[in-house]
Every structure is written in structure tokens, then in C-alpha cells.
């Protein structure tokens, strides 16, 4: 039996699908309030409970061989108590449950944001330290603290491995991730402003495959970066226009303008009870221009991420097939391209 926490999330449900397709028995941990539609039709055992409840987590880990711990609160906004409680306390509960139940292996999904932040444009690989004091934002800090807890547990007898993905994108995005939200806004011609910045994006299916490979082959106490393809925001928009022409992104803002704009838009969307795309934290992330290396994962685990074009194309196709956006007709595509909106 394999336990997956955060099983209804983007990476979680893709991982569960991969495990089930390999004829493995999966126990999916789901928060009480979460919709289980992402797991619909899959032969899995669903257990509902709160990752912050140590007794529940301990019970969920009984009879389990391996644990994939993905449950987390991802926040690009300001302080939220749940960020620390879920990301840190929840991880501590999982570690203790693994120890008490003598789980064979724990695979923890951290974040690229858990690394200390060097100067702009730096290369980040596994040699960069994990230091909560040198991160920006409560989410990054919480993931750094949790990562250190997992690495500490590896020294105390838990067979634990940490994987740090960059920006995850790909199909089966049922709950609409941050990147999925951007793709939907773009497809609906609602993405009017871009940022002069860059980031690294990785396919959700490649991260899931790496998690499974790490469970099979990675040594305890190891940490791996799961990066994909580095791209500027301008280049990202150009790729999207090749896949799905749209009248979006008229203006790219430099950081000194984007920051004050993001403060206003964040407040506006919170009042409207909608998810903001531009926040001070997202602007910070996009304008650091870090390059992330997954060479260690490639060398030791055979990691081979696919091109970003393929990931974006499959993401948009999935959104079309599941009714989030209408398909683009060949005539519409020709008109858009001929009108000059295609770059």
C-alpha cells in the first residue's frame, strides 16, 4: 500500500494515476473539504482527514510501505496561518507517523522556493543551502522549514528523500493551479499585462515520474531539483500564441511599475473574492531571473523533462476537452494570425 497526501492536487492526482496504472494499491489522503473529482474513476482508497491532526495521519500510515507527502498550502499572498500549520506541522506529523509505522520510504515534495535566495540571475542547484531566514514570503519559509525537518529525519533513521519542483504545468489541472489560472486567462483574452521577467516551468507528468523513480532509487537524505525549461514571460506568451492565438498581453511591465500595480490588483481581487494573478510575491519571483539545474536528477535518476511547448499544448488541450475553454476553430486561428496578433 502506498499513501499519497495532497492526492487531489495537480501533482497529486497525476502521481496517483501513474501509481494506479502500475497496478499499485494507493491510499489517497484528502482534506475533509476537498472535492474528489480529480480521483474519479480511479481504484484508490480515499481517507478523509486533516494533515494537521497527528492521530489521523498516524492511522492513515498504518500498513503503508511508502509515503508521498504532497499536501501543502500554496500561497502567493500575504501571511496565512494555515501555510505554516499545513506545510510545517503537517510535515512533522507525517514524519512521526512514518517513524511509528516503520514506513519503508518517505518522498517529500518541497519547492524550489525553499532554497536561499542568491543574487538575481544566479544558478540554483542542490549546493545552494536551505535556510528559512534567507527566503522571501511565508510560503517559501514554511517549505524551507519543512524541508529541513525531513532532512533531519533522514539522519534519525527515516528513509527520506526531498524533491523540489519549479513551476508545475500540465494536464489534469482540476483545481486550477496558479499556472493553470494564467493559461485560462490567456485563452479567454483576459491576460492583458505581462511582466518583464522569467521563470522555469516543468511538466507535472515529469515530476510525478521523478517522484516514483526517487522512491525506487534515491538514497536517503538526498535532495533533487525537478526543473524543466527556463523561459522569459515574453517568450512564454509567444509559445502560447503558436499553440492558441489570442488577443492577450498588450503590455509588459518592468518590476518598478509592476510592484505597485500588484498591490492594488491583489486588494481588488481579494475584495471580489477571486484569485489574483499579480501579487508582490509573484512579481518578486518572476523578476529574480534564476536558472535552476536538474543535472543531479538527470545523472542519478535518469530524469528527462519534456519541452515546455509540449506541456503547454497538452495543458490547453486538456482544458478544452474538459470544458474550461472552447476549442479554437481553424478559421478563428487563421483570422487571428492574419490580423497581426500572432507573434
N, C-alpha and C positions, 0 to 999 in steps of 0.2 A: 504493500500500500504506500502511495506517495501523497503527501499533503502539500497543497498549494494555497498559500494565503493570498488575499487580493485576487481571487480567481476570476472575478467578473470584470476586472480592469482590462485595458487594452492588451498589455503584455500578458496578463494573467490568463485571459481566455484563449489567447493564441498558444501559450505554453500548454494549457490543459488539452487543447485539440491535438497538439503534437504528441503528448504523452498517451492519450487515448488511442490515437492512430497506431501507436506502437504496442497496443494490447496491454497497457499497464493499468492497474487499478488506481484510480485517483479519488482522493477526498478533497473536495473544494470548500475552503473556508470562506464564508460570505457574511458580511455585516448584516445585522437584522433589517436595516432599511433599504438594502440594495436589491435591485431587480435582477433576477437570474436569467433574463432573456439571453445574455451572451453565452450561456451554457446550455441553452435549449436544444434538446435532441442528442446531447452527449451522455454517454453512460458513465456518470460520475455520482459519487456520494456527496451530497451537499450538507454541510453542517453550518448552522447559523449561530453567530455569536460575536462578541466584541473582542478584538485583539488586545484591548486594554484589560480584559478580565483574565487574570493569570490562571484561575482554575479551569475556565473554559478552554484556554489554549493548551493546558496540560492534558485535558481529556481528549482534545482533538488530535493530539500527537500520539495517543496510545495505539500500539500496533502498527506504527508507521516506520518505514525503513528510511526514507529520505524526505526532507522538508525543503520546499522552495518558498522562501519568505519574500513576498512581493507587496504585501499590504502596506500602504502609505498614504498620507495626505499630501498631495502636491499643491503648493500654493505659490502663486506669483504676486500675491497681495501682501498686506502687512502682517502683523503678528496675529496668530491664531493659536489658542491654547491646544487645540486638537492636533496641530502639527507636531508639537513636542510629545504629547501623550501617545499618539498613534505611532509616530516614527521612532521614538526612543523607548518609551515604556513598553510599547508593543513588541519591539525587537528584544528587549530584555526578557519579556515573558516567553518569547519563542526560544531563546537561548536556554532558559531554565527548563522549559518543557522538553527540549531536546536532550538535555543532560539527564533529567529524571527518567525519561523513557528510553534512554540509550539509543537514540536515533543514529543511524549509520553516517548520514551526511546532511549538512545544512548549507544550502546555497542562498546567499543573501543578495538581493538586488538593491544596491545603493544608488548613487547618482554621480555623474561627472562633476556636479556642483559641490560634492563633498571634499574635493581637493582644495588645498590652499591656493589662493589667487596670486599668481606672479604678475609681472608687468604685462601690459597689453601686448597682444600678438605673440605671446610665448608658446612654446611647445609644452604640452602637458602629457606626461606618461606616468608610469607607475612609480617613478623615482620621486615625483612631487609628493611632499608629505600631506597627510590628512591632519588638519589642525582646525578645530571648530572656531578658534579665535581669529583665523585668517580667511574666513569665508564671509560672504555677504548675504544677509537675509536669513530669516528664521528657518526656511525650508532647508537651505544648504547647511546651516549649522546643525539642524537636527539629524540630517543624513550623515554628517561628519561624526557626530557623537555616536550614532548607532553603528557606524562602520567600525569605529574604534572598539566598541563593545563586542562586536562579532570577532574582530581580530584578536582581542584579548581572550575571548572564549576559546579560540583555537590553541592558545598557549596553555589553556587549562583543561585540555582534553577533548574539546568538541571538534569534530572533523568539519571545519567550516571554510567556505570559500566566498569571496566577495566579487560581484560583477558590477561595473559602473558604466551604464549606457549613456550615450549622448542624447540628442533629441530624437525620440522614437516616433516613427511614422509607418503607416502601412494599413492593410485591410483589417476587417473585424473590429473597427473602432466604434463599438456600440455606444459607449458612454461619452463620446466626443472628447478626445484629448485636446490639449492646447493646440497641437499642430493640426488636428482634425478640424478644430474650430476655424483656424486660419484658412484651410482648404475650402471649407464651406462658404466662408465669407467671400473668398476669391471667386468661387464658382457662381455665387449669386450676385456678382458685380457690386459687392458691398465693401470690398477691401480697397479703399481709396488712397491710403497713405502707407508708405513703406519706410523702413529705417536704413540709413547708410551704415550697415553692419554686416555681420556674418555669423554663422554657427555651423555645427556638424550635425548631420541627421543620419540615423541608422534605421534599417528596416526591422520592424517588430518581429518578423519571422526569423531573421538572422540572430537577433538577441535570444529568442527562445531556443534556437538550435545551440547557441553557445552555452546557455544555462544547462542544457541536457548533457552537452559534451563535458562541461566543467564537473558535473556530478559524477561522470564516469571516470575522468582522467586527472582532474586538477588536484594538486597536493593541498593538504590542509594549511590554512594560513595565507594562502595566495590571494592576490587581488588582480583583477584584469579589467582593462578598459575595453568597452564594446563601442567603438566609434564606427562611422560609416563614411560619409563624404562631406568634406568641408565645402561650403558654398556661401557666396555673398547673398544678401537679400535680393539684390538686383538680378543676379544670375538665377536665383530660385524662381522669381517671377517669370523670367524668360523661359525657363524649363516648363513651368505651368502653362504658359501661353502656347507652347508647342504641343502640349497634350490636350489642352482645353482652352481655346481662345476665349478671352473675356475682357470686358471694358473695365479693368481694375488697375489700381495703383497709378495715380496721376503724378504723385509727388513723393520723393524720398527725402526724409528729414535728417539733418545732422543731429548728433546727440545733444548739443546745447539747446536745440529747439525742441527735440523730442521729449526731453525730461519734463519741462513744464507742461507740455501738452498731455503727457501721460498722467500727470497728477490730476488734471481736470477731467480727462476721459474716464479714469478709474472711479472718481467720485460720481460722475454722471451715470456710469453703468451700475454702480452699487445701488444708487437710488432707484434705478429701473429694475433692479434685481436680475441683471444679466451679467454674463461673464465678460469682463473687459479683455481686450487683446493687448492693448498697450498699457503697461504699468511701469513704474520706475524700475522695478526689478527686471522686467523683460527687456527694457531699454539697456540696462546695465549689462545683461547677459549678451545681447546682440552686438554691443559695441566694445567688448573686450577683445574680440577677434582672435581667440585662442585656437590653436591647432592641436587636435587630440590624436594620439598614436595608439593603435591597437596591435602594434607589431608583436607584443608579448603573446597576446591571444592567438595571433596567426602562427607564431613559431611553436607554441606549446600545445595548442588545442585545435589547430587546423582551421581557425576562424577565417571565413571568406565572405565579407559583406558584399551585397549586390549593388549595382549603380543606383544612385538616387532617382534617376529618371524612371527606372522600373518600379521603384517603391511608390513614387507619386502617381504614376499611371495606374497601378493596382489599387491605390487608395481611392482615387477618383472613380474608378470603375466600381469599386465596392459601394461607395456612397450612392452611385447611380442605381445599382442593382437593388439596393435596399431602400430606395425611395427618398433619400435625403436631398438629392438634386436631380433634375430632369436630364436625360441624355442629350447630348449635343448632336443635332442632325448634320449630315454632310453639307446641306445648303447653308445652314447657320455658320458652320465652320468656315466655308468659303467666303461668305459675306464679311465675317469678322476679319479674316486675313486680308481681304481686298480693301477694307476700309482704312487700313493702316494701323489698327490697334494691335496687330501682331508684331512682336519684335523678333 
